[in-house]
Amino acid sequence: QVQLVESGGGLVQAGGSLRLSCAASVRTFSSVAMGWFRQAPGKEREFVAAISWSGEDAYYADSVKGRFTISRDNANNTAYLQMNSLKPEDTALYYCAARLGALGPNINSLADYYYWGQGTQVTVSS
């Protein structure tokens, strides 16, 4: 079992930055692949970023590439999403997700992740 708790959301002006954290309760965090998704009001949940268990491989949605960075600290069982140059369209509830072992074949699919946090709200004002 993996329990995930997100934090770090808030209200920020366009152009600003936020860092989201995802604390995982799991015996061996280094064997868990992690992802970040987001869901805006009235829209489907969408892929944002994913990182392999080792941290060596990272993947991003085109909409955030070059602005967001996913990382992890296996010693502290935490994954991060650094968000820079935020835009109003980044406003959403952000979820972290996890799957045991390697990233799945469809890293941008919700079905590839078995564990989910409750989400943290990010609001970007114009």
Phi, psi and omega per residue, in radians:
Q1 nan 2.518 3.115
V2 -2.259 2.190 3.043
Q3 -1.921 2.369 -3.051
L4 -2.170 2.370 3.103
V5 -2.309 2.063 3.118
E6 -1.563 2.697 3.039
S7 -2.725 2.939 3.056
G8 1.800 -0.067 3.103
G9 -1.243 2.985 3.118
G10 2.917 -2.923 3.130
L11 -1.806 2.271 -3.112
V12 -2.498 2.647 3.089
Q13 -1.378 2.709 3.079
A14 -0.968 2.402 -3.081
G15 1.613 -0.197 -3.119
G16 -1.455 -3.050 -3.081
S17 -2.326 2.674 2.998
L18 -2.530 2.656 2.999
R19 -2.130 2.092 3.080
L20 -1.596 2.543 3.070
S21 -2.120 2.622 3.084
C22 -2.342 1.866 3.131
A23 -1.570 2.246 -3.081
A24 -1.939 2.322 3.020
S25 -1.766 1.746 -3.093
V26 -2.726 2.630 -3.075
R27 -1.135 -0.764 -3.087
T28 -2.275 1.530 -3.104
F29 -1.073 -0.535 -3.094
S30 -1.203 -0.118 3.099
S31 -1.839 0.263 -3.069
V32 -2.067 2.212 3.013
A33 -1.472 2.546 -3.019
M34 -2.178 2.641 3.077
G35 -2.490 2.809 3.014
W36 -2.152 2.370 3.073
F37 -2.253 2.912 3.070
R38 -2.542 2.710 3.138
Q39 -2.445 2.041 3.084
A40 -1.564 2.735 3.139
P41 -0.964 2.270 3.108
G42 1.350 0.087 -3.118
K43 -2.123 2.855 3.098
E44 -1.357 2.726 3.066
R45 -1.172 2.373 -3.078
E46 -2.253 2.669 3.129
F47 -1.201 2.451 3.068
V48 -2.032 -0.948 -3.077
A49 -2.814 2.780 3.085
A50 -2.549 2.693 -3.136
I51 -2.475 2.461 -3.133
S52 -1.254 2.945 -3.094
W53 -1.058 -0.582 -3.113
S54 -1.455 -0.318 -3.062
G55 1.526 -0.017 -3.074
E56 -1.342 -0.464 -3.082
D57 -2.079 2.279 3.131
A58 -2.348 2.562 -3.091
Y59 -2.387 2.592 -3.057
Y60 -2.396 2.619 2.936
A61 -1.205 2.588 -3.122
D62 -1.012 -0.576 -3.064
S63 -1.189 -0.323 -3.097
V64 -2.070 -0.101 -3.087
K65 -1.033 2.306 -3.127
G66 1.552 -0.209 3.129
R67 -2.029 -0.590 -3.114
F68 -1.888 2.602 3.071
T69 -2.349 2.197 3.074
I70 -1.695 2.464 3.116
S71 -2.636 3.049 3.131
R72 -2.637 2.670 3.080
D73 -2.166 1.690 -3.050
N74 -1.195 -0.421 3.120
A75 -1.226 -0.437 -3.096
N76 -2.033 0.234 3.060
N77 0.937 0.746 -3.069
T78 -2.358 2.422 2.987
A79 -1.953 2.682 -3.075
Y80 -2.284 2.720 2.973
L81 -2.340 1.827 3.074
Q82 -1.494 2.152 -3.073
M83 -2.074 2.014 3.127
N84 -2.009 2.866 3.109
S85 0.864 0.850 -3.056
L86 -1.151 2.559 -3.121
K87 -2.124 2.733 3.097
P88 -0.965 -0.560 3.138
E89 -1.262 -0.108 3.034
D90 -1.456 -0.107 3.127
T91 -1.075 2.168 -3.083
A92 -3.090 2.978 2.938
L93 -1.568 2.147 -3.065
Y94 -1.772 2.285 -3.115
Y95 -2.056 2.455 2.900
C96 -1.734 2.684 -3.068
A97 -2.465 2.747 -3.090
A98 -2.519 2.690 2.990
R99 -2.479 2.533 3.129
L100 -1.251 2.418 3.086
G101 1.478 -2.598 -3.069
A102 -1.321 2.845 3.014
L103 -1.061 2.544 -3.120
G104 -1.324 3.105 -3.128
P105 -1.255 -0.333 -3.138
N106 -2.180 1.343 -2.982
I107 -1.097 -0.364 -3.123
N108 -1.671 0.178 -3.136
S109 -1.767 2.320 3.097
L110 -1.005 -0.586 -3.061
A111 -1.176 -0.286 -3.127
D112 -1.428 -0.091 -3.095
Y113 -2.082 2.347 -3.009
Y114 -1.775 -0.310 -3.079
Y115 -2.223 2.447 -3.054
W116 -2.381 2.570 2.996
G117 -1.528 -3.100 -3.101
Q118 -1.529 -0.253 3.096
G119 1.716 2.684 3.049
T120 -2.360 2.359 -3.021
Q121 -1.443 2.316 3.019
V122 -2.098 2.166 3.130
T123 -2.179 2.164 -3.123
V124 -1.979 2.064 -3.123
S125 -1.614 2.611 -3.109
S126 -1.591 nan nan
